[in-house]
Amino acid sequence: MQNAKLLIQNEGIDINSIIQATDESAVKSLLGMLSEQYISIIKPPQTGLLMMTVQDSFDTDFYLGEILVTEAEVECRGKTGYAMVMGDEPERALLAASVDAVMQGDNEDLKKQTRGFVSEQMEKINSIREKESALIAKTKVSFESMSKG
């Protein structure tokens, strides 16, 4: 079983980040496709609190507070998948756990479909972030170029 930070076979793609940023209809679409592939729920989505640890400017850990998370565990053809996502997001937790189980399995067609979905969502997310960055960049002020009046 892998941890909650899922990576697609050493490709450096963080599935949880992509699933967290994916729109609701796409999550439901892939979850529907994967559930048809013999996915059984071992541990249904359950919310809980997790202590958030961060580092201050002196590299000292401290507890910022608790965050709400949802975790789930599924099985797909003998492989167990586990995921934990931020927020009260049962479908996203199930999807992330399902993707984890699928990527551990030996069904190459299903893996290919899953990779395609993840790649498509990653492109959409990157496009949105680039547009946001461009809008933010327009508001940047260069104080060195401002003249005294």
C-alpha positions in Angstrom: 0.0 0.0 0.0 1.3 3.4 -0.9 1.0 6.6 1.1 -1.5 9.4 0.5 0.9 11.2 -1.8 0.5 9.2 -5.0 3.0 9.3 -7.8 2.4 7.8 -11.2 5.2 5.2 -11.4 8.1 7.5 -10.8 6.9 10.1 -13.3 6.8 12.7 -10.6 3.0 13.4 -11.0 1.3 14.0 -7.7 -2.2 12.5 -8.2 -3.7 14.0 -5.0 -2.8 17.5 -6.1 -4.4 16.9 -9.5 -7.5 15.3 -8.0 -7.9 18.2 -5.5 -7.8 20.7 -8.4 -10.0 18.7 -10.8 -13.6 19.9 -11.4 -16.4 17.9 -9.9 -17.8 16.5 -13.1 -14.4 15.1 -14.2 -14.0 13.4 -10.8 -17.4 11.8 -11.1 -16.6 10.7 -14.7 -13.4 8.9 -13.8 -14.8 7.5 -10.6 -17.7 6.0 -12.6 -15.3 4.5 -15.1 -13.1 3.0 -12.5 -16.0 1.7 -10.4 -17.0 -0.4 -13.4 -13.6 -2.1 -13.2 -14.3 -4.3 -10.1 -13.3 -1.8 -7.5 -14.6 -2.7 -4.0 -14.5 -0.4 -1.1 -12.6 -1.7 1.9 -12.9 1.4 4.0 -15.6 3.9 2.9 -14.7 7.6 2.9 -14.4 8.9 6.4 -13.6 12.4 7.6 -11.1 13.2 10.4 -8.8 15.8 11.7 -5.0 15.8 11.0 -2.5 18.0 12.8 -0.8 20.3 10.3 2.9 20.7 10.9 4.8 23.5 9.3 8.3 25.0 9.6 9.0 28.6 10.7 11.7 30.7 9.2 14.3 29.1 11.6 13.4 25.6 10.2 11.7 24.7 13.5 8.6 22.5 13.3 5.4 23.7 14.9 1.8 22.7 14.8 -0.3 25.2 12.8 -3.6 23.5 13.7 -5.9 20.8 12.6 -7.2 20.3 9.1 -10.2 18.4 7.9 -9.3 15.3 5.7 -11.2 12.5 4.1 -9.6 9.1 3.7 -10.7 5.9 1.8 -9.3 2.5 1.0 -10.4 0.4 -2.0 -9.3 -2.9 -3.7 -9.0 -3.4 -7.4 -8.1 -6.9 -8.7 -6.2 -7.8 -5.5 -4.3 -4.5 -5.2 -5.2 -2.2 -2.3 -5.3 1.6 -2.8 -5.4 4.2 -0.1 -5.8 8.0 -0.2 -6.3 10.9 2.1 -7.4 14.3 0.7 -8.0 17.6 2.3 -11.6 18.6 3.1 -14.8 16.8 3.2 -14.4 15.2 -0.2 -15.6 11.6 -0.2 -15.7 11.2 -4.0 -12.2 12.6 -4.4 -10.8 10.3 -1.7 -12.4 7.3 -3.4 -11.0 8.4 -6.8 -7.5 8.9 -5.4 -7.6 5.5 -3.7 -8.9 3.9 -6.8 -6.2 5.4 -9.0 -3.6 4.2 -6.4 -5.0 0.6 -6.7 -5.2 0.7 -10.5 -1.6 2.0 -10.9 -0.4 -0.9 -8.7 -2.2 -3.5 -10.8 -1.4 -5.2 -14.0 -4.2 -4.0 -16.3 -2.2 -1.9 -18.8 -5.3 -0.7 -20.6 -6.8 0.7 -17.4 -3.5 2.2 -16.4 -3.3 3.9 -19.9 -6.8 5.3 -19.5 -6.0 6.6 -16.0 -2.8 8.2 -17.2 -4.6 9.9 -20.0 -7.2 11.3 -17.7 -4.5 12.6 -15.3 -2.5 14.1 -18.1 -5.6 15.8 -19.5 -6.6 17.2 -16.1 -3.0 18.4 -15.5 -3.0 20.3 -18.8 -6.3 22.0 -17.8 -5.0 22.9 -14.4 -1.7 24.2 -15.7 -3.6 26.3 -18.3 -5.8 27.9 -15.7 -2.8 28.6 -13.4 -0.9 30.2 -16.3 -3.9 32.5 -17.0 -4.1 33.4 -13.3 -0.4 34.1 -13.2 -0.6 36.4 -16.3 -3.5 38.3 -14.6 -1.5 38.7 -11.4 1.6 39.8 -13.3 -0.3 42.7 -14.7 -0.7 44.1 -11.2 3.0 43.9 -10.3 4.5 47.2 -9.4 8.2 48.0 -10.1 9.1 50.6 -7.4 12.5 51.2 -9.0 10.9 52.6 -12.2 8.6 55.0 -10.3 9.8 58.6 -10.4 9.4 61.2 -7.8 6.9 63.7 -8.9 
